[in-house]
Amino acid sequence: MILLVCSIILFNFLLYKTVKGISVNKIVHLWTFTIAFQLFFDVFIDLKYKGYWYFTQGVDWVGTPAYIMLIPPVNIMFVNWYPFEKTIIIKIGYFLIWEIFLLGYETLALSPHPFGYFHYGWWNVWHSAVVNPVLLIIVLTYYKWICKLEVKACKAKIE
C-alpha cells in the first residue's frame, strides 16, 4: 500500500510537471481508455483466470486507486515522451527502457504488505515482459487514432 500511495503521488506529479504538447482532450481520452482497457484486461486475467490481483483476489474497493490514478499517468507519460519522429532503433531503445522500468516496478509492487500491493497467481514477470510491449503499442495506436480524429474534427469545424 505504501508503494501504491507514493507512486500515485509521484506519477501524477511528474505528469503534471512534464506533459507538454498533449491537449487536455487527448489526456482525457488516454486516461479514460487506460482505465477501460485495464479493467477489460483484468476481468479475464485477474477475475476469471486468477493470474494476478491487487491486494486481494476478486473485486474490492481498495484496488480502485491502482486502476484510476496509477496506470493512466504512466501511459500518458509514455506517449508524451515517445520519440515519434526518431529512427526505429531509438524507438526500440525507448521501449526497452520502459520495459525495464515497468518490470522493475512490478517486482517492487510484489513486495510484502504494507509496502507492496500486487500478487501473482500463475502469472509471472515473463508474462509481463511479453505482454507489456503489446499493451504499450495498443496505447500508442489509440493515441495516433485520437490525433487523427482531433485533426478531422478541427477541419470539420472550419468548413
N, C-alpha and C positions, 0 to 999 in steps of 0.2 A: 504494500500500500504506500509506503514511503516513496519508493521509486516512481509509482504512478503519479502521485501528487506533485512531486518535484519535476517530473518530466512534463506534465501538463503545463505547469507554470513556465518552465524553461522553453519548451517548444512554442507555446503561444507568444511568449515574449520575443523570441527570435523571429517568429513570423511577423509580428507587428513591426519590429525594427528593421527587417531585411527585405521584405517583399516590395519589389519595385517593378513597375511595368505590367502588372496584372490588375485588370479592372476589378472593382468590387463585384460586378456581375460574374466575372469568371471565378473569383474567390468563392462566392456563394454557390455557384454551380459545382466547383470541385469539392467543397465542404459537404454539400448535400449528396453528391454522387458517392463520395468516400463512405459516408455513413450507410447509405443504401446498399452499396456493393459489399461492404464489410459484413453487414447484417445478413445479406443474402448468402454470402460465402460461409459465414459461421453457422447459419441454420443447418447446413449439411455437415461441415467438419466438426463443429462443436456439439450441436444438439443431436443430430441423427447418428453420426459415426463416432462421437466422443473422442475425436483426435486431439483436441486441446480445449482449454477453457480458461476464463478469467475468474479468479477467486474460488468459485465453487462450480460443480457441474450443474448444467441446466440453466434456466432463466433466473437471473437475480438482478436486483437494482444496483447492487454495489459495482457491477461491471459496466454500468452505463457510462461513466466518465471516460472509460477507455474507448468506447465507440464514438462519443460525440465531441470529445475535446483532446484526444491524444493523437489518433491517426490522421485526421483531416489536416492539421497544420503541417505535419511531416510530409504528406503528399503535396501540399501547396508549395512548401519549400523545395521539394524535389523538382517540381515543374518550373518554379521560378528560376532556379539556378541551372536548369538543364541547358546544355550547350547546343541549341537548335542549329546554329549556323556553323558549327565546327565539323571537323572530319569525323569519320566513323571510328577511328582509333580513339579520339578524345571522348566520344560518346560511350564507347565500350569501357574506357577507363572510369568515366563518371558512374556508370552502372556498377562497376566493381567496387568503387569507393562506397557507394550507397549500400551495396550488398554486405560489405564488411561491417558498416555501421549498423544495419538492420539485424544482422545475425549476432553481433556483439550485444546490442540492446536486448534482443530476445533472450540471450544467455543470462544477462543481468536480471531480467524480469522473472526468470525461473528460480531466482534466489528464494530461500525460505521466508515465510512470513516473519516479521512485519515489513521487510524490505521489498520482497518480490510479490507478484500477484498472478503470474502466468503458470499454467500447469500443462504438462503433456499427458496424453493418453497414449495412443500408438504413434502419434506424430513425433518427429524429432527434427533436429536442426537441419538435417539433409533434405527433408521435405521442404522446409522453408527456403533453403538455398536454391532449390529448383523452382518453387512457386513464386518467390519474391520478384524475380525479373519479369515474369509473365504479368503479375499484378501491376508492376510499375509501367509496363508497356500499355496495359489497358488504361491506366490513368493518363498517360501521355496521349494516347489515341483519343480518349474522351476530350481532353483539353484542346487538341487540334480541331476536333469536330465543333466544340463550343466556339472557338475562334472563328471558324468559317461561318457558323450561324450568326455570330455577332456582326461580322462584316456584311453578310447578306441582309440582316435586319437594318443596319445603318443605310445601306443602299436603297432599301425599300422606303425608308423614311424620306430620303432625298427626292425620290421620284414621285 
